Amino acid sequence: MDTLDVGLKWSDWRTWSTVEAEGGAPAEAGVYRVRATESPGVALPIPRALGVDEEGIVYIGSGMLQVRIGRLLPSTSGKRHHDLGRTYEYYGFDKLCPYEQLEVQWATVAEEHDAPEVEGLLGKKYICTFVSLPPGNMIAPGQSPSPA
């Protein structure tokens, strides 16, 4: 069962190479999630504070999909242009699942300003289910960082 099903029409899960071959994500606003896999198409279950995330979700995000997911794509230079890419390696999540083995899926929303609200709903549902954030999210999805 999809623990993050909130009535969205999700794309199929895609590998980075599939996203690149298809010319990237749609140029529309939406939400996206990234999962760890054991092999293509097979989610890597991740133990969480309360239970196991059988879907292997490591990140939930939102924004203009083409831009945000484009920043997620592995670059040949090894530089990461998205928070997930930087935190994923910094905290050693790449030992769990190599970055290149992650998969992404997305759902579009009607208006760009709806995306953060839907992201927040997905994040809240994840937190209520597992009593923790997805491992790549450093703040709750849909929340702004607190001013220093």
C-alpha positions as CSV (number, residue, x, y, z in Angstrom):
1,M,0.0,0.0,0.0
2,D,1.2,3.5,-0.8
3,T,1.5,5.3,2.5
4,L,1.7,8.7,0.8
5,D,-1.4,8.2,-1.4
6,V,-3.3,11.5,-1.0
7,G,-5.3,11.4,-4.2
8,L,-2.5,12.5,-6.5
9,K,-1.9,11.0,-9.9
10,W,1.7,9.9,-9.6
11,S,3.9,9.1,-12.5
12,D,5.7,5.8,-12.7
13,W,8.9,5.5,-10.8
14,R,11.8,6.4,-13.1
15,T,15.6,6.0,-12.9
16,W,17.8,9.0,-13.5
17,S,18.8,7.6,-16.9
18,T,15.1,7.3,-17.9
19,V,14.3,10.8,-16.8
20,E,17.3,12.1,-18.9
21,A,16.3,10.0,-21.9
22,E,12.7,11.4,-21.7
23,G,14.0,14.9,-21.7
24,G,13.4,15.6,-18.0
25,A,10.4,16.0,-15.8
26,P,7.4,18.1,-17.1
27,A,7.7,21.9,-17.0
28,E,4.8,22.1,-14.6
29,A,4.5,22.7,-10.8
30,G,4.1,19.6,-8.6
31,V,5.4,17.4,-5.9
32,Y,8.0,14.6,-6.2
33,R,9.5,11.9,-4.1
34,V,12.7,10.0,-4.3
35,R,13.2,6.4,-3.2
36,A,16.1,4.1,-2.6
37,T,16.0,0.8,-4.5
38,E,17.6,-2.6,-4.2
39,S,17.5,-2.9,-8.0
40,P,15.6,-1.0,-10.7
41,G,11.9,-1.0,-9.8
42,V,12.4,-2.7,-6.4
43,A,12.1,-0.4,-3.4
44,L,14.7,-0.7,-0.5
45,P,12.7,-0.9,2.8
46,I,14.1,1.6,5.3
47,P,13.6,1.1,9.1
48,R,12.1,4.2,10.6
49,A,11.3,5.2,14.2
50,L,7.9,3.5,14.0
51,G,7.9,0.6,11.5
52,V,9.6,0.1,8.2
53,D,9.0,2.3,5.1
54,E,8.5,-0.4,2.5
55,E,8.5,2.2,-0.2
56,G,12.1,3.4,0.6
57,I,11.2,7.1,0.5
58,V,14.3,9.2,1.1
59,Y,13.0,12.7,0.1
60,I,9.8,14.6,-0.6
61,G,9.9,17.9,-2.4
62,S,8.0,20.3,-4.5
63,G,8.4,23.1,-7.0
64,M,8.7,23.5,-10.8
65,L,9.3,19.8,-11.6
66,Q,11.6,20.3,-14.5
67,V,13.9,22.6,-12.5
68,R,13.8,20.7,-9.2
69,I,14.2,17.2,-10.6
70,G,16.8,18.5,-13.1
71,R,18.9,19.6,-10.1
72,L,18.6,16.1,-8.7
73,L,20.1,14.3,-11.7
74,P,23.6,13.0,-11.1
75,S,26.2,15.1,-12.9
76,T,29.3,13.8,-14.5
77,S,31.3,16.4,-12.4
78,G,30.0,14.7,-9.2
79,K,28.6,18.1,-8.0
80,R,25.2,18.1,-6.5
81,H,22.9,21.0,-7.2
82,H,20.0,20.0,-4.9
83,D,19.8,19.7,-1.1
84,L,19.2,15.9,-1.3
85,G,22.3,15.3,-3.3
86,R,24.5,17.2,-0.8
87,T,22.9,15.7,2.3
88,Y,22.7,12.2,0.8
89,E,26.4,11.8,0.5
90,Y,27.3,14.0,3.6
91,Y,25.4,11.8,6.0
92,G,26.4,8.5,4.3
93,F,23.0,7.5,2.8
94,D,25.0,6.5,-0.3
95,K,26.3,3.5,1.6
96,L,22.7,2.4,1.9
97,C,21.9,2.9,-1.7
98,P,24.2,4.6,-4.3
99,Y,22.8,7.9,-5.5
100,E,22.6,6.7,-9.1
101,Q,20.3,3.9,-7.9
102,L,17.6,6.3,-6.6
103,E,14.3,6.6,-8.4
104,V,12.0,9.5,-8.7
105,Q,8.3,10.0,-9.4
106,W,6.1,13.1,-9.5
107,A,2.6,14.4,-9.6
108,T,1.5,17.7,-11.0
109,V,-0.7,20.2,-9.2
110,A,-3.1,22.8,-10.7
111,E,-1.2,25.9,-9.6
112,E,2.4,26.5,-8.6
113,H,1.4,28.0,-5.2
114,D,-0.4,24.6,-4.4
115,A,2.8,22.6,-4.5
116,P,4.3,23.6,-1.1
117,E,0.9,22.9,0.6
118,V,0.7,19.4,-1.0
119,E,4.3,18.7,-0.1
120,G,3.5,19.7,3.5
121,L,0.5,17.2,3.5
122,L,2.8,14.4,2.2
123,G,5.4,15.3,4.8
124,K,2.9,15.3,7.6
125,K,1.5,12.0,6.5
126,Y,5.0,10.5,6.4
127,I,5.8,11.9,9.8
128,C,2.5,10.7,11.3
129,T,3.1,7.2,9.9
130,F,6.8,6.7,10.8
131,V,7.4,9.4,13.5
132,S,10.4,10.7,11.5
133,L,11.3,12.6,8.4
134,P,12.4,11.0,5.2
135,P,16.1,10.6,5.7
136,G,17.0,13.2,3.0
137,N,14.7,15.9,4.3
138,M,16.5,18.0,6.9
139,I,13.3,20.0,7.7
140,A,9.7,18.8,7.5
141,P,8.4,18.9,3.9
142,G,6.4,22.0,3.2
143,Q,8.1,24.0,6.0
144,S,10.5,26.9,5.7
145,P,13.7,26.9,7.6
146,S,13.6,29.0,10.8
147,P,15.4,32.3,10.6
148,A,18.7,32.2,12.4
